[in-house]
Structure formats: structure tokens, C-alpha cells
């Protein structure tokens, strides 16, 4: 078991009102799963991903990641878990515009204190893994949207994380490029990587092997899915 949540609650206060962004969410995710998290705006899916990614903490309940009670950690301890165990992929790529691809990929290794030579070797290997071995010194403006997302995926992989969290990774891409990115995520999953993807697009969720549906802060759907092949 890679992820276990029990009775997760996340409350926000708006004046005198309490908003349940998460309302007693209990979910198990095994190592090697590819899970799509779906739901309308305000359903709790993004809050759930933020908690899984140690970007936010629950108001109550338990979150265990690879046997470690993450919900009990604070500050620097959470940052270490994020850096070592979780790779993030975002809709808008979040690349440094004046920095070549290889240095964008190196960033998590800089924070981890890895020396320059080792950073360069690992980053080059990851760019080759996502099909960008010939683009290591290209800046983001010299790359297509799909290539920029591949750089972002290489950056997420470079620390050899336990988990990839992808937040609407195809949201800024056309349909053909979206298929290419989903094919890459499926290939990484076949190689053993656990992938949790947040999307509002049913067509994208169909490439995952399991679909979690959120509404009003609760899980209202948890179904195994015969995943479509994106390749």
C-alpha cells in the first residue's frame, strides 16, 4: 500500500460558514496504480491532491504515505517528503523561461543538495527517457507545448519519486499532444510508477486503470476501469 487516507477532513472558514473541502475521505492506493481523480469545480479533487502532495494538511484524519504518517509532520519534514517521494506535473508546466531544459530538470536535485556533475547526468538521462535527448539545451520558448510538458515530467521523475501527481497535465494541450502525454504517463506506469492524475475530462480519465469521483468533498465513485491505450 502506497497511500492510505482515513477520515480526511479539510475545513475552510468563510465568515461564519464552515466549508468542507474534504469530508471524511478514506482511500487506499496501491503501488503501481494509475488513478484518475475527477469531479466538478469545488468537488474537493484539487484539495485531495494538495493533501496527497504534502502541499496542504488536513484539518483532521490520517494520511499515510509509504508507511509514514505524513499527516503528523510539519514544515521542513513535509518539504523533505515532497522532495524525495513526490514528483509534480502541472497544467501550465511551471518551467523557468530563461533556463534550458536540462537546468529546469535539475531544480529538484539542487534543492536535494546533489552535486553539479551528478545533477547533469541524471537530468540528461531523464530527458532521454521522455524523448527529449536532443533538446537538453533548448529553452522553453523553443519547445512545443507537448515538449514543455515532457520537460516537466522529466523534472518530476529526476528524484526517482514514489508517486507522480499530475494536475490537469493535458489542460493546456491540443488533443493530439494530450494523447502523447497520456501515452508517456501510461508507459511510466507500466514501468512501475504510481500515477495519480486530476482531471475534469472524462476522455482523459479513461486512460487510467481506476477512477475516483469527488462531489461536495466526498468520494462518490471508485471504479476499476479497462484503460484505453493512448499510444
C-alpha positions as CSV (number, residue, x, y, z in Angstrom):
1,X,0.0,0.0,0.0
2,X,1.5,3.3,-1.0
3,X,-1.3,5.7,0.0
4,X,-3.8,5.3,2.8
5,X,-6.2,8.1,3.9
6,X,-8.7,7.7,6.8
7,X,-11.5,10.1,7.5
8,X,-9.7,13.1,5.9
9,X,-11.4,16.4,6.6
10,X,-10.3,19.8,5.3
11,X,-12.3,22.7,6.6
12,X,-12.1,26.3,5.4
13,X,-13.9,29.2,7.2
14,X,-15.7,31.9,5.2
15,X,-17.1,34.3,7.7
16,X,-19.4,32.3,9.9
17,X,-19.6,29.4,7.5
18,X,-17.5,26.2,7.5
19,X,-16.8,24.8,4.1
20,X,-15.9,21.1,3.9
21,X,-13.4,20.9,1.0
22,X,-12.8,17.2,2.1
23,X,-15.5,15.4,4.1
24,X,-14.3,12.1,5.7
25,X,-12.3,10.8,2.7
26,X,-10.9,7.3,3.1
27,X,-9.0,5.9,0.1
28,X,-6.3,3.3,-0.4
29,X,-4.0,3.4,-3.4
30,X,-1.5,0.6,-4.1
31,X,2.0,0.9,-5.5
32,X,1.9,0.8,-9.3
33,X,-1.7,2.1,-9.8
34,X,-2.8,4.7,-12.3
35,X,-5.7,6.6,-10.7
36,X,-7.7,9.4,-12.2
37,X,-9.4,11.8,-9.8
38,X,-12.4,13.5,-11.3
39,X,-15.1,15.9,-10.2
40,X,-16.6,19.4,-10.9
41,X,-15.2,22.6,-9.7
42,X,-15.4,22.8,-5.9
43,X,-15.8,19.0,-5.6
44,X,-12.6,18.6,-3.5
45,X,-10.4,16.9,-6.1
46,X,-7.7,19.6,-6.0
47,X,-7.7,19.8,-2.2
48,X,-7.3,16.0,-2.2
49,X,-4.3,16.2,-4.5
50,X,-2.8,19.0,-2.4
51,X,-3.0,16.9,0.7
52,X,-1.5,13.9,-1.1
53,X,1.3,16.1,-2.3
54,X,2.0,17.5,1.2
55,X,1.2,21.0,-0.1
56,X,-1.6,21.2,2.4
57,X,-2.5,19.5,5.6
58,X,-5.9,18.0,6.6
59,X,-7.9,19.6,9.4
60,X,-8.3,16.1,10.8
61,X,-7.9,12.5,9.8
62,X,-4.9,10.4,8.8
63,X,-2.7,10.3,5.7
64,X,0.0,7.6,5.4
65,X,2.4,7.6,2.5
66,X,4.6,4.5,2.1
67,X,4.1,3.7,5.8
68,X,4.9,7.2,7.1
69,X,2.2,9.2,8.9
70,X,2.5,12.4,6.8
71,X,-0.5,14.0,8.5
72,X,1.6,14.3,11.7
73,X,4.5,16.1,10.0
74,X,5.2,19.8,9.9
75,X,7.2,22.4,7.9
76,X,10.6,21.1,7.0
77,X,9.7,17.5,7.4
78,X,6.9,17.9,4.8
79,X,9.3,19.6,2.4
80,X,11.7,16.6,2.7
81,X,8.8,14.2,1.9
82,X,7.8,16.3,-1.1
83,X,11.3,16.5,-2.5
84,X,12.2,12.8,-2.0
85,X,8.9,11.0,-2.6
86,X,6.6,13.0,-4.9
87,X,7.0,14.3,-8.4
88,X,4.6,17.1,-9.6
89,X,3.3,17.8,-13.1
90,X,1.2,20.9,-13.6
91,X,-1.2,22.2,-16.3
92,X,1.0,25.2,-17.0
93,X,4.3,23.4,-17.0
94,X,5.9,25.8,-14.5
95,X,9.2,25.9,-16.3
96,X,11.8,28.7,-15.8
97,X,11.6,30.6,-19.1
98,X,15.2,31.7,-19.3
99,X,16.6,28.4,-18.3
100,X,17.5,25.5,-20.7
101,X,15.6,22.2,-20.3
102,X,18.4,20.3,-18.6
103,X,18.6,23.0,-15.8
104,X,14.9,23.0,-15.4
105,X,15.0,19.3,-14.8
106,X,17.9,19.7,-12.3
107,X,16.0,22.0,-10.0
108,X,14.7,19.3,-7.5
109,X,18.2,17.9,-7.3
110,X,19.6,21.4,-6.4
111,X,17.2,21.5,-3.5
112,X,18.2,18.0,-2.5
113,X,21.9,19.0,-2.4
114,X,23.1,16.8,-5.3
115,X,26.5,17.9,-6.8
116,X,26.5,19.5,-10.2
117,X,28.0,16.6,-12.2
118,X,25.5,14.1,-10.8
119,X,22.7,16.5,-11.4
120,X,23.6,16.9,-15.0
121,X,23.9,13.2,-15.6
122,X,20.6,12.3,-14.0
123,X,18.8,15.2,-15.8
124,X,20.2,14.3,-19.2
125,X,19.1,10.6,-18.6
126,X,15.6,11.7,-17.7
127,X,15.2,13.9,-20.7
128,X,16.3,11.0,-22.9
129,X,13.7,8.8,-21.1
130,X,10.9,11.2,-22.1
131,X,12.2,11.5,-25.7
132,X,14.0,14.9,-25.4
133,X,17.6,13.8,-25.5
134,X,18.2,16.2,-28.4
135,X,16.6,19.1,-26.7
136,X,18.6,19.4,-23.5
137,X,19.8,23.0,-24.1
138,X,16.6,24.3,-25.6
139,X,14.8,27.0,-23.7
140,X,11.0,26.6,-23.1
141,X,10.2,29.2,-25.8
142,X,12.0,26.9,-28.3
143,X,9.8,23.9,-27.4
144,X,6.3,23.0,-28.3
145,X,3.7,22.7,-25.5
146,X,4.0,18.9,-25.5
147,X,7.8,19.1,-25.3
148,X,7.5,21.6,-22.4
149,X,5.2,19.1,-20.6
150,X,7.8,16.3,-21.2
151,X,10.4,18.5,-19.6
152,X,8.1,19.0,-16.6
153,X,7.6,15.2,-16.4
154,X,11.4,14.6,-16.6
155,X,11.7,17.1,-13.7
156,X,9.1,15.2,-11.7
157,X,11.0,11.9,-12.3
158,X,14.5,13.1,-11.7
159,X,14.4,12.5,-7.9
160,X,13.1,8.9,-8.5
161,X,9.9,9.6,-6.6
162,X,7.4,7.0,-5.3
163,X,4.5,8.9,-6.7
164,X,3.7,11.2,-9.7
165,X,0.9,13.7,-9.0
166,X,-0.3,15.3,-12.3
167,X,-2.8,18.2,-12.0
168,X,-4.6,18.6,-15.3
169,X,-1.5,17.8,-17.3
170,X,-3.2,17.9,-20.6
171,X,-5.3,21.0,-19.9
172,X,-3.1,23.4,-21.9
173,X,-2.5,21.0,-24.8
174,X,-4.4,20.1,-28.0
175,X,-5.9,16.7,-28.4
176,X,-3.1,15.0,-30.3
177,X,-0.4,16.3,-27.9
178,X,-2.7,15.2,-25.0
179,X,-2.6,11.7,-26.3
180,X,1.2,11.8,-26.5
181,X,1.4,12.9,-22.8
182,X,-1.0,10.2,-21.7
183,X,0.9,7.6,-23.6
184,X,4.0,8.7,-21.8
185,X,2.3,8.5,-18.4
186,X,1.0,5.1,-19.2
187,X,4.4,3.9,-20.2
188,X,5.9,5.2,-16.9
189,X,3.0,3.4,-15.1
190,X,3.9,0.2,-16.9
191,X,7.4,0.6,-15.6
192,X,6.1,0.6,-12.1
193,X,5.5,4.3,-11.3
194,X,2.4,5.2,-9.3
195,X,0.4,8.0,-11.0
196,X,-2.4,10.0,-9.6
197,X,-3.9,12.4,-12.2
198,X,-6.5,15.1,-11.5
199,X,-8.7,15.9,-14.5
200,X,-12.2,17.2,-15.3
201,X,-12.1,15.5,-18.7
202,X,-13.8,12.0,-18.9
203,X,-11.8,11.3,-22.1
204,X,-8.6,11.7,-20.2
205,X,-9.7,9.7,-17.2
206,X,-10.4,6.7,-19.4
207,X,-6.6,6.2,-19.8
208,X,-6.3,5.4,-16.1
209,X,-6.9,2.0,-14.5
210,X,-9.1,3.4,-11.7
211,X,-11.4,6.4,-11.4
212,X,-12.2,8.3,-8.2
213,X,-15.1,10.7,-8.4
214,X,-15.5,13.5,-6.0
215,X,-18.5,15.6,-5.2
216,X,-19.0,18.0,-2.3
217,X,-15.8,16.9,-0.7
218,X,-16.7,13.2,-0.7
219,X,-15.7,10.2,-2.8
220,X,-18.9,9.2,-4.7
221,X,-17.3,6.9,-7.3
222,X,-14.4,4.4,-7.0
223,X,-14.3,2.2,-10.1
224,X,-11.8,0.0,-11.8
225,X,-11.5,0.8,-15.4
226,X,-10.3,-1.0,-18.5
227,X,-7.8,1.7,-19.6
228,X,-7.7,2.8,-23.1
229,X,-4.3,2.7,-24.8
230,X,-3.1,6.2,-25.6
231,X,-0.2,5.1,-27.7
